Amino acid sequence: MFQTFLAQAQSAAPQQVPGGGIGSFFVPLIFIFIIMYFVMIRPQKKRQQQQQQLITSLKTGDRVVTNAGIHGLISNVKENTVVVKVADNVKIEMEKSAIATVLKES
């Protein structure tokens, strides 16, 4: 008779639900956000800082390439714009943010 009660008590024990609770949902989500930060957000911030440094360091006489692929020589630097000489008697005024790279003098 004791064995019958013991068998019933063991079969009536509550079974655990698989899944591990809410923590097993948030931990992978946090890891995904950390990976996204190091793969996408951090490099983008670094590129923005480099572009801002390039814009602030522009000076007259620099050879530049614009985002449109125009090569020229800076002839005048203003607060938000630069005047780029692309040929004899041809000057274009454009935003500083349109400058993609400064070519090194060789």
DRENDO-1510 file (C-alpha; in Angstrom, 1 decimal, always signed):
<recs>
REC; n; res; u; v; w
REC; 1; MET; +0.0; +0.0; +0.0 .
REC; 2; PHE; +2.9; +2.4; +0.8 .
REC; 3; GLN; +4.3; +1.7; -2.7 .
REC; 4; THR; +1.0; +2.7; -4.3 .
REC; 5; PHE; +1.0; +6.1; -2.5 .
REC; 6; LEU; +4.7; +6.6; -3.4 .
REC; 7; ALA; +4.0; +5.8; -7.1 .
REC; 8; GLN; +1.1; +8.2; -7.1 .
REC; 9; ALA; +3.1; +10.9; -5.4 .
REC; 10; GLN; +5.9; +10.6; -8.0 .
REC; 11; SER; +3.5; +10.7; -11.0 .
REC; 12; ALA; +1.6; +13.7; -9.5 .
REC; 13; ALA; +4.8; +15.8; -9.2 .
REC; 14; PRO; +4.6; +19.0; -11.4 .
REC; 15; GLN; +6.6; +18.8; -14.6 .
REC; 16; GLN; +8.8; +21.8; -15.5 .
REC; 17; VAL; +7.9; +23.8; -18.6 .
REC; 18; PRO; +10.7; +23.8; -21.2 .
REC; 19; GLY; +12.2; +27.2; -22.2 .
REC; 20; GLY; +13.9; +28.4; -19.0 .
REC; 21; GLY; +11.8; +31.5; -18.5 .
REC; 22; ILE; +12.0; +35.1; -19.7 .
REC; 23; GLY; +15.8; +35.3; -19.2 .
REC; 24; SER; +16.4; +32.9; -22.1 .
REC; 25; PHE; +14.6; +35.4; -24.4 .
REC; 26; PHE; +16.4; +38.6; -23.3 .
REC; 27; VAL; +20.0; +37.2; -23.2 .
REC; 28; PRO; +20.3; +36.5; -26.9 .
REC; 29; LEU; +18.6; +39.8; -27.7 .
REC; 30; ILE; +21.2; +41.7; -25.7 .
REC; 31; PHE; +24.0; +39.9; -27.5 .
REC; 32; ILE; +22.5; +40.8; -30.9 .
REC; 33; PHE; +22.4; +44.5; -29.9 .
REC; 34; ILE; +26.0; +44.3; -28.7 .
REC; 35; ILE; +27.1; +42.7; -32.0 .
REC; 36; MET; +25.2; +45.3; -34.0 .
REC; 37; TYR; +26.9; +48.1; -32.0 .
REC; 38; PHE; +30.4; +46.8; -32.8 .
REC; 39; VAL; +29.7; +45.9; -36.4 .
REC; 40; MET; +27.5; +48.8; -37.6 .
REC; 41; ILE; +27.2; +51.7; -35.3 .
REC; 42; ARG; +30.8; +52.2; -34.0 .
REC; 43; PRO; +32.4; +52.1; -37.5 .
REC; 44; GLN; +29.8; +54.6; -38.8 .
REC; 45; LYS; +30.6; +57.0; -35.9 .
REC; 46; LYS; +34.3; +56.7; -36.7 .
REC; 47; ARG; +33.7; +57.5; -40.4 .
REC; 48; GLN; +31.7; +60.6; -39.4 .
REC; 49; GLN; +34.4; +61.8; -37.1 .
REC; 50; GLN; +37.0; +61.4; -39.9 .
REC; 51; GLN; +34.8; +63.2; -42.4 .
REC; 52; GLN; +34.3; +66.1; -39.9 .
REC; 53; GLN; +38.0; +66.4; -39.4 .
REC; 54; LEU; +38.6; +66.5; -43.1 .
REC; 55; ILE; +36.0; +69.3; -43.5 .
REC; 56; THR; +37.5; +71.4; -40.7 .
REC; 57; SER; +41.0; +71.0; -42.1 .
REC; 58; LEU; +40.3; +72.2; -45.6 .
REC; 59; LYS; +42.5; +75.1; -46.7 .
REC; 60; THR; +43.2; +77.1; -49.9 .
REC; 61; GLY; +45.5; +75.1; -52.3 .
REC; 62; ASP; +44.2; +71.6; -51.3 .
REC; 63; ARG; +43.5; +69.2; -54.2 .
REC; 64; VAL; +40.2; +67.6; -53.6 .
REC; 65; VAL; +37.7; +65.2; -55.0 .
REC; 66; THR; +34.0; +65.8; -54.5 .
REC; 67; ASN; +31.2; +63.2; -53.9 .
REC; 68; ALA; +30.3; +63.7; -57.6 .
REC; 69; GLY; +33.8; +62.8; -58.7 .
REC; 70; ILE; +34.9; +66.3; -59.6 .
REC; 71; HIS; +38.7; +66.9; -59.2 .
REC; 72; GLY; +39.8; +70.4; -58.4 .
REC; 73; LEU; +41.8; +72.9; -56.4 .
REC; 74; ILE; +40.4; +74.8; -53.5 .
REC; 75; SER; +40.7; +78.5; -54.2 .
REC; 76; ASN; +38.7; +80.0; -51.4 .
REC; 77; VAL; +37.3; +78.6; -48.1 .
REC; 78; LYS; +34.2; +80.2; -46.5 .
REC; 79; GLU; +32.2; +79.2; -43.4 .
REC; 80; ASN; +30.0; +76.5; -44.9 .
REC; 81; THR; +31.2; +76.5; -48.5 .
REC; 82; VAL; +34.4; +76.2; -50.6 .
REC; 83; VAL; +35.2; +77.5; -54.1 .
REC; 84; VAL; +36.8; +74.8; -56.2 .
REC; 85; LYS; +38.7; +75.6; -59.3 .
REC; 86; VAL; +38.2; +72.8; -61.8 .
REC; 87; ALA; +39.8; +74.4; -64.9 .
REC; 88; ASP; +41.1; +77.7; -66.1 .
REC; 89; ASN; +38.4; +80.4; -65.4 .
REC; 90; VAL; +36.0; +77.7; -64.1 .
REC; 91; LYS; +35.2; +77.8; -60.4 .
REC; 92; ILE; +32.4; +76.0; -58.6 .
REC; 93; GLU; +31.1; +77.0; -55.1 .
REC; 94; MET; +29.9; +74.0; -53.2 .
REC; 95; GLU; +29.2; +72.9; -49.6 .
REC; 96; LYS; +32.1; +71.6; -47.6 .
REC; 97; SER; +30.2; +68.4; -46.9 .
REC; 98; ALA; +30.4; +67.6; -50.7 .
REC; 99; ILE; +34.2; +67.1; -50.4 .
REC; 100; ALA; +34.9; +63.4; -50.3 .
REC; 101; THR; +38.7; +63.3; -50.1 .
REC; 102; VAL; +41.7; +65.5; -50.0 .
REC; 103; LEU; +44.4; +64.3; -52.4 .
REC; 104; LYS; +48.0; +64.1; -51.1 .
REC; 105; GLU; +50.5; +66.2; -52.8 .
REC; 106; SER; +53.0; +64.1; -54.8 .
</recs>
